[in-house]
Amino acid sequence: MTKSIVTCRGVGKSFGSGELEVHALRDVDLEIMQGDFATLAGPSGSGKTTLLNMIGALDSPTTGEVEIDGMNLSGMNKADLSDLRLNKIGFVFQAYNLIPVLSAEENIEFVLELQGCPADERRRRAVDVLKEVGLDGMGHRRPSALSGGQQQRVAVARALVSHPSIVLADEPTANLDSTTTGELVGLMSRLNQDLGITFVIGTHDPRVMEHSKRHIELLDGRISSDTRA
Amino acid sequence: MNTVKTFAPLAWRNLWRNPRRTVITLIVVSVGLWSVLFFNSFLTAWGEASKDATLSLLTGQGQIHAVGYLNDPNIEVLMPPPNAALTKALNAPQIKAWASRLQVPGVVVSEYKTLAVNILGVDPASERRVSAIPDKIVEGRYLNGADDDGVILGVSLVDRLKTGLGRRVILMSQNVDGSLSEQSFDVVGIYDSTKETEDFYVFTGLTTGQKFINVKDKIAQIVFTIPLDQDLEPTVADLAQAAPDLDVRSWKTLSLFLATTDSFMQSFIYIWLAVVFSLMAIGIVNTQLMAVFERTHEFGLLRALGMKPRQVLILVALESTFLIGFGVLLGMVLAALTIWSLYDGLDLSAFAEGLEMFQGGQVLFPQYDIGGFILFSLLIWLMGILVALWPARRAAKLSPVEAMRHAT
């Protein structure tokens, strides 16, 4: 039986108050299952990033509750949420967001170091995951010496190396050309199929949606459709 | 996870992301500490030189008088020469040298002028060991013995009296029976010292002086010196015990101006430290706040990746620790080199007149004060880290979502 990785129950998020109150999410119920390769789509302001932030334990809902891998996020303190993000969630951002003073390999090892992984194992896993994303031999390069596509691959490698329950990607292809986009989506799709890694990707990009097994459409902060391929 | 070991390399590399800002902060810290360390050494040297210059003239490091003499120094409060117990205490190894003196108020009269002075009768042999004046003769000679009946005058007094070497002056003072003693003396030597000393102190042989005012073997004071590295107070206590009926004092109560200056020098370095540190703190906080503000997005990323607020605080605090620590090391090296370059002394004779006013020595010998080096460097380092915790706390308190919205 497939395990539930993310459960959102009646999740709402509003910003501001009174007449200026804006409802970014309204009463969202969602369940992401292990092995899902889901895309979150919708027009700008529909709540994609806000929902990803809730699922990623980066922000807390105004109403409702979120569970990650069976753990309810309500009532967790900042340190517990940090531990949850470190051990259960991998992030891939639109702007790559690598640490500029660390090499590609060090960026990947950094997450393992936070997990307290021994140095030998860190290095082995970083080399393996770099090979997995097609950057074998480029580990010593700093982000500034890598192309946008290569940096995003490093970001994917960093997200994967900690063996998270789920990888959340927010517009990961927005800054990439079509060839690189194709390669990156192919890579994530292959990792999903071969290794069973769960992906939730917020995107506008039809090339990403083509690969998704599940397509969730958001409109005005509500899920307007949730279809499986 | 060993937090410091994990974040130390990252913190070090972060420092060099903006080399110009790092170098400016390093200069601020190192020059600030240099000034504290060097001025500490300079002021200590100045204090020592001033003390040395003043004490070596007449005061010595301590004196013994009859009780009441210091309040009213006149012929009626003289004391006998040291008895066996006091002589034994004065000859103890912790005392470098001592000398007996007669000192009475009087007047000196030349063909042109009459001036109030202190007449000192000294034994030249022992006086040479406690006073620098015998070595400051610029014309003529110093006294040959306790029975020398010549007189030594200061350069300034000679000018004011319009007299000179080989001329005669008359000394007048109260006799032991209350009458006025008056005697003519040859000027056998002229000495050069501070103007105050030159104007008010006239020297003759001890025995000659005692005969002049008919006080037999009575003396006014015993002056003593000890090695500079030795603590004075136990010696004063020992002497007081050996001479319970006499008034034994250290220079600190004999020369209040010098004691106050000495105490001020000690306090001044802490005032200077506070001023320097306040300026440095503004620089450090400003730099680190800018560094945190510029990297807001990155702190959001680190929090998103799973760094705890405490770990962000440690990372930023480590950056400050390295930055200030490196500046402190640089400041220590600069100060050590500066002091080393003045190993042969810092000649301030160009400012001799001004220094004389403050009883200052003319050649200073700044020394390495290892205790001061460690104390002030640690203080600057620790206080620097403490003020840098403010920007570190700001970074740690950032919400990951809010921080990542911040433009890179």
HADDOCK unambig.tbl for C-alpha pairs under 7 A between the chains (distance, minus, plus):
assign (segid A and resid 58 and name CA) (segid B and resid 304 and name CA) 6.58 0.50 0.50
assign (segid A and resid 58 and name CA) (segid B and resid 400 and name CA) 6.21 0.50 0.50
assign (segid A and resid 58 and name CA) (segid B and resid 401 and name CA) 6.01 0.50 0.50
assign (segid A and resid 59 and name CA) (segid B and resid 401 and name CA) 6.61 0.50 0.50
assign (segid A and resid 79 and name CA) (segid B and resid 308 and name CA) 5.33 0.50 0.50
assign (segid A and resid 82 and name CA) (segid B and resid 303 and name CA) 6.83 0.50 0.50
assign (segid A and resid 82 and name CA) (segid B and resid 306 and name CA) 4.42 0.50 0.50
assign (segid A and resid 82 and name CA) (segid B and resid 307 and name CA) 6.00 0.50 0.50
assign (segid A and resid 82 and name CA) (segid B and resid 308 and name CA) 5.51 0.50 0.50
assign (segid A and resid 83 and name CA) (segid B and resid 306 and name CA) 5.85 0.50 0.50
assign (segid A and resid 85 and name CA) (segid B and resid 304 and name CA) 6.77 0.50 0.50
assign (segid A and resid 85 and name CA) (segid B and resid 305 and name CA) 6.40 0.50 0.50
assign (segid A and resid 85 and name CA) (segid B and resid 306 and name CA) 5.20 0.50 0.50
assign (segid A and resid 86 and name CA) (segid B and resid 305 and name CA) 5.78 0.50 0.50
assign (segid A and resid 86 and name CA) (segid B and resid 306 and name CA) 4.14 0.50 0.50
assign (segid A and resid 97 and name CA) (segid B and resid 301 and name CA) 6.95 0.50 0.50
assign (segid A and resid 101 and name CA) (segid B and resid 13 and name CA) 6.21 0.50 0.50
assign (segid A and resid 101 and name CA) (segid B and resid 14 and name CA) 6.73 0.50 0.50
assign (segid A and resid 113 and name CA) (segid B and resid 6 and name CA) 6.93 0.50 0.50
assign (segid A and resid 116 and name CA) (segid B and resid 1 and name CA) 4.70 0.50 0.50
